């Protein structure tokens, strides 16, 4: 299970001492996609074992560095999940995290790359586009009924 925390609940970002694992979701929009994916994974673990801090509207590394300096100064015992559209910014984020000894999970980049390759066109790279729940482009088949 996981819950989202406010920045003031993070304290000084000191290393984990038996409490819940604080993970970070970074996004160039609101971070709802990343938060949903982290929650889907965290629900598989015991109650309150993961808390999420979200940095939204990321436009460049300057803000990311300030956030990391303040809330994740040691870089250990955490992971950065991100849904950044800009390929260059994703690479900068990966490099920054590597230099700090932090793990990263690119939640969007591999899917974008695969669709780009199969469709033969580049993604629009527009942060904040809303995914409609009921889309005519989605067909669901219940595997239990096959």
N, C-alpha and C positions, 0 to 999 in steps of 0.2 A: 504494500500500500504506500502511497506517497501523498504528500501535501505540499502546497506551494508556500514559500515563506516570503516575507517582506525583507528588504535589504537591512532594515534595522535589527532584524532577528538574527542576522548572520554574524554579528559581533565583529571581531577582528580577523576572522577567517582562519583562526588557528586550526591545527590539525585535529582530526577526528579523535575523540577519546571515548569510544564505546557508545556514543549516541548515534542518531540516525546519520546516514551518509548524505551529505549535501552535494547535489549535482547541479550543473549549470546549463541552462538552455539559452543559446544566443540566436537571435533572429534579426533579419533586416525588416521584419514587419512586427506583428504582435507576439509571435512565438507560440501560437495556438497549436500548430502542427507538431512542433517539437515537443511541446508539453503533452499532447495526446499520446505520442509515441512513447515518451518516457513513462507516463502513467500506465500505459498498456504493459510495459515491461515490469514496472515496479509492483504492480498488483500481484505478481507471481511470488512475491517475497512477503515476509511477515509484516504485520501492521506497523505503520509509521517507521519503516526501516530506511525510507528514502524521502528526503525533502528536496524540493526544486526551487532554485533561484533563477529568475528569468531576466535577461538583458535584451530589451527590445529596440527596434529601430536602429540597428547597427548600420552605420554608413562608412565606417573606416576603422582602422586599427587603433587610433588614438583613444577613442572611448573604450574599446575593449581592453587596452593596456591599463587605463585608469581603473576600470572595474576589477581586473585581475589583481592589480597591485593592492587594491583596497580590500577585496573580499576573498582572494585566494593567494595570499602572499607566498606560501610555501609550495603550492602546486601539487602537493601529494594528496593521496586519498580522495581524489575527485575525478570527474570526467566532464568535459565540455561537449554537450550535444549541440549541433547547430543545423539550422536551415537557412543558410546563406545562399542566395542565388548567384552572385558574382563570383565567377571561377577564380579570379585573381585574389579577391578578398578571402575566399575559402583557403587558398594556398598560403596566404599571409597568416591566417589564423592557425593553420596546421603547423607552420614553422614557428610561430610564437609559442604555441603550446609545447612543441617539442623542446625548444630552448628552456622552457620552464619545467620540463619533466612531467608534463600533463598529458593525459590521454584525451583524444578527441574522437567523436563519432559524427561523420558527415551523413545526416539523415536524408538529404535531398540530392546532393551532387551525383551519386551513382545512378539514381533513377532518371535524372535529367540527361545524363550522358547516354544512357541506353536508349531513351526515347528519341533523342536527337539523332543517334546513329540509325535507328530503325525508320524514323520518319523522314530523314534527310533534310531536316530543317532545324535551325537554331531556336531555342526557347526564347520567349519574350523577355524573360528576366525582369518582371514587374512585381516587386514585393507587395504583399497584401491582397492579392487576388483571392476572392472567396470561392471555396469549393462548395457547390450546391450539394445538399444531402441526397436528394433524389435526382439523379442525372439520367438522361436517356442514353448516355454512353456506357452505362454500367449494366451488365447482365449478371444476376446472381443465380447460382444453382446450388441447392443444398446437397452436399455430398452424401448425407444420410439417406437421400431419396433416390440415389442412382442404383 
